[in-house]
Amino acid sequence: MCASYRRHKAGDCTTAHRIRESVLEEIVREEINEAIFRARENKEEFIKCITSRTQADNDRRLFEKQSTLTRLQIRSEEINKIFRKLYEDNALGRIPQEQYDILSESYTKELSEIKEKIPYLEQEIQSIKDETVGVSKFLYLADKYVYIEELTPEIIRTFISKILIYDKGKDEPKEIEIYFTNIGKI
């Protein structure tokens, strides 16, 4: 069941977003077996496919994070300039103390939020840069498991990093994204 629906009792969600466990297990088992088959059948093609997709996705994510970081750094510099000008205007009596206090509090809050976000973004950027394609790890697992007949918690932890399920509406089919450990979404 949708965690947002359960937590907020509908909030943004209009339905409970349910999927039967047996249906999800069957889909996950089939996807794992398909990935294993593709990896074993033609290793070079599999490596090429995963590497190119992962690199394109990492490049996109890296560009987005770096753009956000640059924007925040520029805004931080702007706020520092505003503070200097605001302080001068207050010191010279150009603006009332009440207005200075309100503006100062607002800019201080924005600057502290930016300063919290910058290290987090820098860490995300570094982790994206450090990511190495885990295709060789997946190929090792594909050689270890030929065909999976039944899902066990161990197999799920070994192969799956996360599963996202999107509910488009009551009568619409659900969209399911399965992210594999080491290689992401296929």
Z-matrix of the N, CA and C atoms (Angstrom, degrees):
N
C 1 1.444
C 2 1.523 1 108.56
N 3 1.292 2 116.04 1 146.93
C 4 1.461 3 122.71 2 -179.76
C 5 1.524 4 110.41 3 -57.55
N 6 1.316 5 117.25 4 125.16
C 7 1.463 6 122.12 5 -178.73
C 8 1.524 7 110.94 6 -65.96
N 9 1.328 8 118.00 7 -36.78
C 10 1.462 9 120.90 8 179.06
C 11 1.519 10 110.44 9 -64.64
N 12 1.316 11 116.61 10 -40.99
C 13 1.462 12 120.42 11 179.81
C 14 1.528 13 109.81 12 -64.63
N 15 1.315 14 116.21 13 -44.72
C 16 1.462 15 121.16 14 -178.17
C 17 1.530 16 110.34 15 -64.86
N 18 1.324 17 117.41 16 -41.21
C 19 1.454 18 122.26 17 -177.18
C 20 1.530 19 112.32 18 -72.19
N 21 1.316 20 116.67 19 -45.03
C 22 1.462 21 121.10 20 -172.54
C 23 1.519 22 113.90 21 -104.67
N 24 1.309 23 117.08 22 2.50
C 25 1.465 24 122.04 23 -177.81
C 26 1.524 25 110.36 24 46.16
N 27 1.285 26 114.44 25 66.44
C 28 1.462 27 126.91 26 173.49
C 29 1.513 28 112.64 27 93.92
N 30 1.316 29 122.08 28 -42.37
C 31 1.453 30 122.26 29 177.60
C 32 1.506 31 113.36 30 22.07
N 33 1.323 32 117.26 31 -108.72
C 34 1.457 33 122.72 32 177.91
C 35 1.523 34 111.71 33 -82.25
N 36 1.303 35 117.15 34 -15.60
C 37 1.458 36 121.72 35 -174.97
C 38 1.522 37 110.15 36 -93.30
N 39 1.315 38 116.06 37 136.30
C 40 1.460 39 120.38 38 179.32
C 41 1.524 40 111.95 39 -97.68
N 42 1.323 41 117.93 40 -18.92
C 43 1.457 42 121.73 41 175.96
C 44 1.517 43 108.55 42 -131.44
N 45 1.315 44 116.41 43 168.12
C 46 1.467 45 120.82 44 -177.56
C 47 1.520 46 112.70 45 -75.73
N 48 1.325 47 118.30 46 -8.30
C 49 1.461 48 122.08 47 179.32
C 50 1.519 49 111.44 48 51.45
N 51 1.272 50 116.37 49 68.43
C 52 1.465 51 121.36 50 -178.00
C 53 1.521 52 110.50 51 -104.70
N 54 1.325 53 113.35 52 152.86
C 55 1.456 54 120.65 53 170.23
C 56 1.526 55 105.67 54 -144.61
N 57 1.288 56 115.98 55 138.76
C 58 1.469 57 119.37 56 -179.31
C 59 1.521 58 109.49 57 -66.21
N 60 1.315 59 115.02 58 137.86
C 61 1.459 60 121.05 59 -179.35
C 62 1.526 61 110.96 60 -59.53
N 63 1.315 62 117.45 61 -40.90
C 64 1.466 63 120.55 62 -179.06
C 65 1.524 64 111.43 63 -63.78
N 66 1.327 65 116.30 64 -37.71
C 67 1.470 66 120.69 65 178.68
C 68 1.525 67 109.77 66 -67.36
N 69 1.323 68 116.43 67 -45.80
C 70 1.458 69 120.68 68 179.36
C 71 1.527 70 110.83 69 -63.03
N 72 1.312 71 117.86 70 -42.75
C 73 1.468 72 121.17 71 178.61
C 74 1.528 73 110.81 72 -59.63
N 75 1.317 74 116.90 73 -43.28
C 76 1.468 75 121.23 74 -179.89
C 77 1.530 76 110.77 75 -63.34
N 78 1.327 77 116.54 76 -43.95
C 79 1.467 78 120.60 77 179.51
C 80 1.521 79 110.30 78 -63.63
N 81 1.316 80 117.36 79 -45.75
C 82 1.469 81 121.45 80 -179.04
C 83 1.525 82 110.41 81 -63.70
N 84 1.330 83 117.13 82 -44.54
C 85 1.467 84 120.58 83 178.94
C 86 1.529 85 110.52 84 -60.11
N 87 1.326 86 117.38 85 -45.39
C 88 1.465 87 121.04 86 179.50
C 89 1.527 88 111.29 87 -62.68
N 90 1.331 89 117.09 88 -41.83
C 91 1.471 90 120.71 89 -179.96
C 92 1.528 91 111.36 90 -65.98
N 93 1.326 92 117.15 91 -40.95
C 94 1.470 93 120.19 92 177.68
C 95 1.523 94 109.51 93 -62.98
N 96 1.321 95 116.94 94 -46.69
C 97 1.462 96 120.44 95 179.72
C 98 1.526 97 111.75 96 -62.95
N 99 1.321 98 117.00 97 -38.80
C 100 1.468 99 120.57 98 177.49
C 101 1.530 100 110.71 99 -63.99
N 102 1.330 101 116.84 100 -43.35
C 103 1.464 102 120.60 101 178.89
C 104 1.529 103 110.69 102 -64.43
N 105 1.323 104 116.86 103 -42.07
C 106 1.469 105 120.61 104 177.94
C 107 1.528 106 109.83 105 -61.94
N 108 1.320 107 116.40 106 -45.05
C 109 1.466 108 120.52 107 -179.53
C 110 1.530 109 110.49 108 -60.99
N 111 1.333 110 116.44 109 -47.53
C 112 1.475 111 119.74 110 -179.62
C 113 1.518 112 111.48 111 -62.23
N 114 1.331 113 116.99 112 -39.20
C 115 1.463 114 120.71 113 -179.18
C 116 1.524 115 111.28 114 -68.57
N 117 1.317 116 117.74 115 -37.51
C 118 1.464 117 121.36 116 -178.69
C 119 1.533 118 111.52 117 -79.20
N 120 1.329 119 116.49 118 -35.56
C 121 1.465 120 121.35 119 -174.67
C 122 1.530 121 112.33 120 -66.00
N 123 1.331 122 115.78 121 -47.61
C 124 1.457 123 119.60 122 -177.20
C 125 1.536 124 108.42 123 -144.23
N 126 1.321 125 116.01 124 86.81
C 127 1.461 126 121.44 125 -174.10
C 128 1.521 127 112.97 126 -60.19
N 129 1.335 128 116.89 127 -43.18
C 130 1.464 129 119.83 128 -177.43
C 131 1.523 130 111.42 129 -63.23
N 132 1.318 131 116.40 130 -43.74
C 133 1.475 132 121.04 131 178.79
C 134 1.526 133 110.29 132 -64.54
N 135 1.323 134 117.40 133 -41.76
C 136 1.457 135 122.61 134 179.98
C 137 1.534 136 109.97 135 -62.18
N 138 1.324 137 116.45 136 -47.05
C 139 1.466 138 121.15 137 179.35
C 140 1.529 139 110.35 138 -60.13
N 141 1.319 140 116.21 139 -45.66
C 142 1.464 141 121.33 140 -179.62
C 143 1.532 142 111.12 141 -61.52
N 144 1.318 143 116.44 142 -44.86
C 145 1.473 144 122.21 143 -179.13
C 146 1.527 145 110.97 144 -62.58
N 147 1.311 146 116.90 145 -50.30
C 148 1.464 147 121.23 146 -177.18
C 149 1.523 148 110.82 147 -67.06
N 150 1.321 149 117.03 148 -42.54
C 151 1.459 150 120.83 149 -179.21
C 152 1.518 151 111.71 150 -62.32
N 153 1.316 152 117.31 151 -46.09
C 154 1.467 153 119.90 152 -178.26
C 155 1.523 154 110.97 153 -66.93
N 156 1.326 155 118.63 154 -40.77
C 157 1.457 156 122.03 155 179.55
C 158 1.519 157 110.89 156 -66.75
N 159 1.315 158 116.22 157 -44.73
C 160 1.452 159 121.18 158 -179.22
C 161 1.520 160 110.89 159 -64.40
N 162 1.326 161 116.97 160 -41.71
C 163 1.453 162 120.27 161 -179.35
C 164 1.525 163 111.00 162 -65.05
N 165 1.324 164 117.26 163 -42.80
C 166 1.467 165 120.60 164 178.87
C 167 1.527 166 110.54 165 -63.48
N 168 1.328 167 116.80 166 -42.48
C 169 1.455 168 120.89 167 178.88
C 170 1.528 169 110.81 168 -65.19
N 171 1.321 170 117.49 169 -43.74
C 172 1.461 171 121.12 170 178.23
C 173 1.519 172 111.68 171 -63.55
N 174 1.332 173 117.43 172 -40.31
C 175 1.465 174 121.03 173 178.07
C 176 1.527 175 110.76 174 -61.62
N 177 1.331 176 116.17 175 -42.34
C 178 1.472 177 120.89 176 179.71
C 179 1.527 178 110.09 177 -65.03
N 180 1.329 179 117.01 178 -47.92
C 181 1.465 180 121.32 179 -179.87
C 182 1.526 181 111.16 180 -62.49
N 183 1.327 182 116.31 181 -41.40
C 184 1.451 183 120.93 182 -179.89
C 185 1.526 184 110.69 183 -63.62
N 186 1.330 185 117.29 184 -43.53
C 187 1.468 186 121.42 185 178.76
C 188 1.529 187 110.36 186 -61.40
N 189 1.338 188 117.22 187 -44.32
C 190 1.470 189 120.92 188 179.91
C 191 1.525 190 111.11 189 -62.09
N 192 1.326 191 116.75 190 -46.39
C 193 1.469 192 120.84 191 -178.11
C 194 1.526 193 110.96 192 -66.41
N 195 1.338 194 117.09 193 -41.47
C 196 1.463 195 119.89 194 179.82
C 197 1.527 196 111.13 195 -67.24
N 198 1.329 197 117.21 196 -37.17
C 199 1.466 198 120.88 197 177.36
C 200 1.523 199 110.39 198 -63.55
N 201 1.321 200 116.07 199 -44.01
C 202 1.466 201 120.42 200 178.78
C 203 1.515 202 110.33 201 -63.89
N 204 1.326 203 117.14 202 -42.96
C 205 1.460 204 121.29 203 179.09
C 206 1.533 205 110.99 204 -61.27
N 207 1.315 206 116.82 205 -45.89
C 208 1.467 207 121.21 206 179.32
C 209 1.521 208 110.69 207 -60.84
N 210 1.341 209 115.83 208 -43.88
C 211 1.464 210 120.63 209 179.53
C 212 1.533 211 110.72 210 -61.13
N 213 1.333 212 116.89 211 -42.45
C 214 1.464 213 120.56 212 179.60
C 215 1.530 214 112.00 213 -67.91
N 216 1.316 215 117.47 214 -38.49
C 217 1.462 216 120.95 215 178.62
C 218 1.531 217 110.83 216 -65.61
N 219 1.327 218 116.58 217 -40.84
C 220 1.467 219 120.57 218 177.82
C 221 1.525 220 109.84 219 -64.04
N 222 1.344 221 116.46 220 -44.03
C 223 1.464 222 120.27 221 179.88
C 224 1.521 223 110.86 222 -63.91
N 225 1.316 224 117.93 223 -37.01
C 226 1.458 225 121.77 224 177.90
C 227 1.531 226 110.46 225 -61.52
N 228 1.326 227 116.58 226 -43.98
C 229 1.469 228 120.83 227 177.38
C 230 1.525 229 110.88 228 -63.94
N 231 1.342 230 116.75 229 -40.25
C 232 1.466 231 120.54 230 178.41
C 233 1.523 232 110.98 231 -61.90
N 234 1.324 233 116.91 232 -43.33
C 235 1.463 234 120.53 233 -179.86
C 236 1.521 235 110.75 234 -64.27
N 237 1.318 236 117.81 235 -38.74
C 238 1.467 237 120.50 236 177.46
C 239 1.526 238 110.65 237 -62.67
N 240 1.333 239 117.73 238 -40.70
C 241 1.473 240 121.04 239 176.77
C 242 1.527 241 110.70 240 -64.86
N 243 1.341 242 115.56 241 -41.49
C 244 1.471 243 120.55 242 178.87
C 245 1.527 244 109.82 243 -61.68
N 246 1.330 245 117.17 244 -42.13
C 247 1.461 246 121.20 245 179.29
C 248 1.533 247 111.26 246 -59.61
N 249 1.331 248 115.90 247 -44.73
C 250 1.463 249 119.08 248 -179.90
C 251 1.534 250 110.34 249 -60.98
N 252 1.324 251 116.53 250 -45.91
C 253 1.469 252 121.55 251 -179.63
C 254 1.529 253 110.26 252 -66.24
N 255 1.327 254 116.91 253 -41.83
C 256 1.458 255 121.83 254 179.54
C 257 1.519 256 110.79 255 -63.01
N 258 1.324 257 116.67 256 -41.12
C 259 1.463 258 121.10 257 179.33
C 260 1.529 259 110.59 258 -64.49
N 261 1.333 260 115.77 259 -43.78
C 262 1.471 261 120.03 260 178.20
C 263 1.527 262 110.94 261 -61.71
N 264 1.338 263 116.01 262 -44.45
C 265 1.460 264 119.82 263 -179.44
C 266 1.526 265 110.74 264 -62.80
N 267 1.322 266 116.54 265 -38.65
C 268 1.463 267 120.40 266 178.05
C 269 1.525 268 110.24 267 -68.78
N 270 1.318 269 116.76 268 -45.38
C 271 1.464 270 120.77 269 -178.20
C 272 1.525 271 111.62 270 -62.99
N 273 1.325 272 117.51 271 -34.45
C 274 1.464 273 121.37 272 -178.88
C 275 1.531 274 112.28 273 -89.61
N 276 1.346 275 116.36 274 1.56
C 277 1.455 276 120.48 275 176.19
C 278 1.527 277 114.01 276 78.61
N 279 1.308 278 119.07 277 18.31
C 280 1.467 279 122.13 278 -179.29
C 281 1.528 280 112.40 279 -77.09
N 282 1.347 281 116.27 280 -24.67
C 283 1.472 282 119.22 281 176.86
C 284 1.529 283 108.43 282 -130.08
N 285 1.323 284 116.31 283 148.22
C 286 1.475 285 119.30 284 179.57
C 287 1.538 286 111.07 285 -67.09
N 288 1.313 287 115.74 286 155.30
C 289 1.468 288 121.72 287 -179.16
C 290 1.520 289 111.92 288 -60.09
N 291 1.346 290 117.65 289 -39.22
C 292 1.468 291 120.81 290 179.94
C 293 1.528 292 111.26 291 -60.70
N 294 1.323 293 115.56 292 -45.13
C 295 1.467 294 119.80 293 -179.87
C 296 1.526 295 109.93 294 -65.58
N 297 1.333 296 116.54 295 -39.43
C 298 1.463 297 120.93 296 177.30
C 299 1.526 298 110.24 297 -60.31
N 300 1.323 299 117.64 298 -45.00
C 301 1.464 300 121.89 299 -179.10
C 302 1.523 301 111.41 300 -62.00
N 303 1.339 302 116.61 301 -43.71
C 304 1.470 303 121.11 302 179.93
C 305 1.522 304 110.62 303 -63.82
N 306 1.336 305 116.81 304 -48.68
C 307 1.470 306 120.85 305 -179.18
C 308 1.526 307 111.18 306 -65.58
N 309 1.310 308 115.82 307 -41.86
C 310 1.461 309 120.30 308 -179.40
C 311 1.525 310 110.76 309 -61.86
N 312 1.321 311 116.63 310 -44.12
C 313 1.464 312 120.67 311 178.93
C 314 1.533 313 111.07 312 -62.57
N 315 1.315 314 116.52 313 -43.46
C 316 1.468 315 121.36 314 -179.37
C 317 1.530 316 111.19 315 -62.55
N 318 1.326 317 116.39 316 -47.86
C 319 1.468 318 119.77 317 -179.09
C 320 1.531 319 111.84 318 -69.16
N 321 1.324 320 116.70 319 -34.21
C 322 1.468 321 120.23 320 177.51
C 323 1.520 322 110.21 321 -63.65
N 324 1.324 323 116.00 322 -42.81
C 325 1.460 324 120.54 323 179.10
C 326 1.531 325 110.68 324 -63.37
N 327 1.336 326 116.67 325 -46.25
C 328 1.465 327 120.21 326 179.86
C 329 1.527 328 110.75 327 -62.29
N 330 1.324 329 116.82 328 -42.98
C 331 1.461 330 120.89 329 -179.64
C 332 1.528 331 111.17 330 -64.26
N 333 1.334 332 117.71 331 -39.34
C 334 1.469 333 118.88 332 179.87
C 335 1.529 334 110.41 333 -68.41
N 336 1.339 335 118.13 334 -36.04
C 337 1.467 336 120.77 335 176.12
C 338 1.527 337 110.48 336 -63.33
N 339 1.317 338 116.61 337 -42.27
C 340 1.466 339 121.05 338 178.90
C 341 1.522 340 109.69 339 -63.23
N 342 1.321 341 117.10 340 -44.46
C 343 1.468 342 120.81 341 -178.47
C 344 1.526 343 112.16 342 -65.49
N 345 1.338 344 117.36 343 -26.50
C 346 1.462 345 120.51 344 174.57
C 347 1.522 346 111.10 345 -74.42
N 348 1.321 347 116.85 346 -37.32
C 349 1.461 348 121.50 347 -175.86
C 350 1.524 349 112.68 348 -75.64
N 351 1.322 350 117.80 349 -34.58
C 352 1.477 351 121.07 350 -174.29
C 353 1.526 352 112.75 351 -59.10
N 354 1.338 353 121.41 352 -50.50
C 355 1.470 354 119.36 353 179.42
C 356 1.531 355 112.78 354 -62.62
N 357 1.322 356 115.86 355 -36.17
C 358 1.463 357 120.32 356 177.88
C 359 1.533 358 110.07 357 -62.85
N 360 1.325 359 117.62 358 -45.53
C 361 1.465 360 121.14 359 178.21
C 362 1.523 361 111.28 360 -64.64
N 363 1.329 362 116.77 361 -41.33
C 364 1.467 363 119.73 362 178.67
C 365 1.527 364 110.59 363 -61.41
N 366 1.325 365 116.46 364 -38.87
C 367 1.470 366 121.00 365 178.13
C 368 1.528 367 110.23 366 -65.74
N 369 1.336 368 117.63 367 -43.43
C 370 1.465 369 121.17 368 178.52
C 371 1.528 370 110.74 369 -62.62
N 372 1.315 371 117.19 370 -42.55
C 373 1.464 372 121.20 371 179.30
C 374 1.520 373 110.09 372 -61.59
N 375 1.331 374 116.31 373 -43.96
C 376 1.468 375 119.72 374 179.52
C 377 1.517 376 111.21 375 -64.42
N 378 1.331 377 117.51 376 -39.65
C 379 1.468 378 119.24 377 -179.71
C 380 1.524 379 111.32 378 -67.66
N 381 1.327 380 117.66 379 -35.03
C 382 1.462 381 120.40 380 176.28
C 383 1.529 382 109.75 381 -65.82
N 384 1.323 383 116.24 382 -41.63
C 385 1.471 384 120.18 383 178.99
C 386 1.530 385 111.16 384 -65.69
N 387 1.336 386 116.07 385 -35.27
C 388 1.465 387 120.36 386 -177.35
C 389 1.522 388 113.71 387 -80.69
N 390 1.329 389 116.24 388 -15.79
C 391 1.466 390 118.85 389 -177.75
C 392 1.519 391 110.28 390 -59.62
N 393 1.299 392 114.10 391 132.96
C 394 1.450 393 119.11 392 173.15
C 395 1.508 394 107.17 393 -116.07
N 396 1.265 395 115.24 394 146.89
C 397 1.456 396 119.05 395 -178.98
C 398 1.517 397 108.84 396 -67.49
N 399 1.322 398 116.25 397 126.66
C 400 1.454 399 121.85 398 -177.29
C 401 1.515 400 112.89 399 -93.53
N 402 1.333 401 116.80 400 31.70
C 403 1.457 402 120.20 401 -177.70
C 404 1.522 403 110.72 402 -62.58
N 405 1.311 404 117.32 403 -38.93
C 406 1.463 405 119.29 404 -177.99
C 407 1.534 406 110.57 405 -64.32
N 408 1.343 407 117.37 406 -36.25
C 409 1.465 408 120.50 407 176.55
C 410 1.520 409 110.38 408 -65.03
N 411 1.344 410 116.00 409 -41.09
C 412 1.460 411 119.40 410 179.83
C 413 1.526 412 110.25 411 -67.10
N 414 1.321 413 117.35 412 -39.42
C 415 1.467 414 120.68 413 178.55
C 416 1.532 415 110.60 414 -62.62
N 417 1.318 416 116.50 415 -37.79
C 418 1.463 417 119.92 416 176.49
C 419 1.526 418 110.13 417 -61.51
N 420 1.333 419 116.47 418 -44.63
C 421 1.470 420 120.69 419 178.52
C 422 1.524 421 111.21 420 -65.04
N 423 1.332 422 116.72 421 -38.08
C 424 1.464 423 120.41 422 179.60
C 425 1.523 424 110.51 423 -63.77
N 426 1.318 425 116.90 424 -34.48
C 427 1.464 426 120.10 425 176.76
C 428 1.536 427 111.02 426 -72.62
N 429 1.308 428 116.03 427 -30.85
C 430 1.466 429 121.22 428 -178.31
C 431 1.530 430 111.14 429 -74.90
N 432 1.317 431 116.82 430 -39.92
C 433 1.465 432 121.99 431 -179.56
C 434 1.533 433 108.30 432 -111.19
N 435 1.311 434 117.33 433 113.39
C 436 1.457 435 121.16 434 -179.44
C 437 1.520 436 110.74 435 -80.93
N 438 1.313 437 116.13 436 -51.19
C 439 1.459 438 121.16 437 -179.90
C 440 1.520 439 108.06 438 -148.54
N 441 1.303 440 116.76 439 133.27
C 442 1.458 441 121.04 440 -177.92
C 443 1.523 442 108.57 441 -103.81
N 444 1.313 443 115.49 442 118.30
C 445 1.464 444 120.11 443 179.88
C 446 1.516 445 111.71 444 -91.80
N 447 1.332 446 116.43 445 -32.22
C 448 1.465 447 120.08 446 -178.31
C 449 1.526 448 109.17 447 -137.30
N 450 1.319 449 115.78 448 134.59
C 451 1.459 450 120.12 449 178.19
C 452 1.519 451 109.89 450 -79.55
N 453 1.304 452 114.92 451 132.64
C 454 1.456 453 120.87 452 173.81
C 455 1.530 454 107.03 453 -119.67
N 456 1.305 455 117.66 454 161.07
C 457 1.469 456 118.90 455 177.38
C 458 1.535 457 112.30 456 -55.81
N 459 1.330 458 116.92 457 -36.74
C 460 1.466 459 120.85 458 179.09
C 461 1.534 460 111.17 459 -63.04
N 462 1.321 461 116.49 460 -45.10
C 463 1.467 462 120.54 461 -179.86
C 464 1.516 463 110.19 462 -64.69
N 465 1.316 464 117.21 463 -42.49
C 466 1.466 465 120.32 464 179.18
C 467 1.523 466 110.27 465 -62.30
N 468 1.332 467 118.24 466 -46.59
C 469 1.467 468 121.08 467 178.54
C 470 1.524 469 111.49 468 -63.37
N 471 1.319 470 116.65 469 -34.19
C 472 1.463 471 120.92 470 -178.51
C 473 1.525 472 111.56 471 -70.10
N 474 1.313 473 117.27 472 -43.43
C 475 1.462 474 120.95 473 -172.33
C 476 1.524 475 115.11 474 -99.19
N 477 1.317 476 119.31 475 -28.90
C 478 1.465 477 121.48 476 -169.52
C 479 1.522 478 110.83 477 -111.75
N 480 1.341 479 116.00 478 131.04
C 481 1.466 480 119.36 479 174.31
C 482 1.517 481 111.05 480 -97.44
N 483 1.349 482 117.59 481 -37.18
C 484 1.465 483 119.71 482 174.58
C 485 1.521 484 109.81 483 -163.53
N 486 1.333 485 113.97 484 160.07
C 487 1.465 486 121.55 485 177.90
C 488 1.524 487 107.08 486 -132.25
N 489 1.332 488 116.04 487 127.17
C 490 1.459 489 121.43 488 176.83
C 491 1.520 490 108.51 489 -112.52
N 492 1.323 491 116.11 490 134.75
C 493 1.453 492 121.26 491 -179.53
C 494 1.521 493 107.72 492 -124.31
N 495 1.324 494 116.18 493 125.40
C 496 1.456 495 122.04 494 -179.39
C 497 1.522 496 109.16 495 -109.93
N 498 1.327 497 115.44 496 132.61
C 499 1.459 498 121.46 497 179.36
C 500 1.516 499 107.40 498 -106.68
N 501 1.312 500 116.95 499 113.03
C 502 1.460 501 121.03 500 -177.58
C 503 1.520 502 112.32 501 -84.96
N 504 1.300 503 118.27 502 -15.34
C 505 1.457 504 122.37 503 -179.51
C 506 1.515 505 109.81 504 155.58
N 507 1.322 506 115.65 505 174.98
C 508 1.467 507 119.95 506 -176.26
C 509 1.519 508 113.02 507 -58.04
N 510 1.322 509 117.10 508 -49.59
C 511 1.459 510 120.75 509 -173.67
C 512 1.523 511 113.69 510 -95.32
N 513 1.307 512 117.11 511 -0.61
C 514 1.463 513 121.44 512 -178.99
C 515 1.527 514 110.15 513 -90.73
N 516 1.331 515 116.95 514 146.84
C 517 1.475 516 118.77 515 175.84
C 518 1.527 517 110.65 516 -69.75
N 519 1.307 518 115.93 517 149.14
C 520 1.456 519 121.56 518 179.74
C 521 1.528 520 110.08 519 -79.30
N 522 1.307 521 115.11 520 146.38
C 523 1.463 522 120.45 521 175.15
C 524 1.523 523 107.11 522 -100.92
N 525 1.330 524 116.03 523 130.88
C 526 1.456 525 121.05 524 -177.30
C 527 1.521 526 108.95 525 -122.40
N 528 1.325 527 116.01 526 128.13
C 529 1.462 528 121.72 527 176.04
C 530 1.520 529 107.72 528 -113.55
N 531 1.323 530 115.88 529 125.35
C 532 1.461 531 121.01 530 179.52
C 533 1.527 532 107.81 531 -112.65
N 534 1.320 533 115.36 532 123.42
C 535 1.462 534 121.71 533 179.19
C 536 1.521 535 108.47 534 -104.86
N 537 1.317 536 115.61 535 121.10
C 538 1.457 537 121.73 536 -179.39
C 539 1.519 538 110.30 537 -86.40
N 540 1.314 539 115.17 538 147.15
C 541 1.456 540 120.98 539 175.13
C 542 1.532 541 108.22 540 -63.43
N 543 1.277 542 116.92 541 137.08
C 544 1.472 543 125.35 542 177.07
C 545 1.515 544 114.66 543 77.99
N 546 1.313 545 120.71 544 -25.78
C 547 1.477 546 120.06 545 -175.09
C 548 1.519 547 113.96 546 -126.20
N 549 1.314 548 119.08 547 -8.04
C 550 1.462 549 121.13 548 178.53
C 551 1.510 550 113.07 549 77.26
N 552 1.336 551 114.70 550 -152.09
C 553 1.468 552 121.18 551 -176.96
C 554 1.515 553 109.86 552 -83.28
N 555 1.328 554 115.88 553 133.81
C 556 1.473 555 120.59 554 177.05
C 557 1.513 556 107.72 555 -98.64
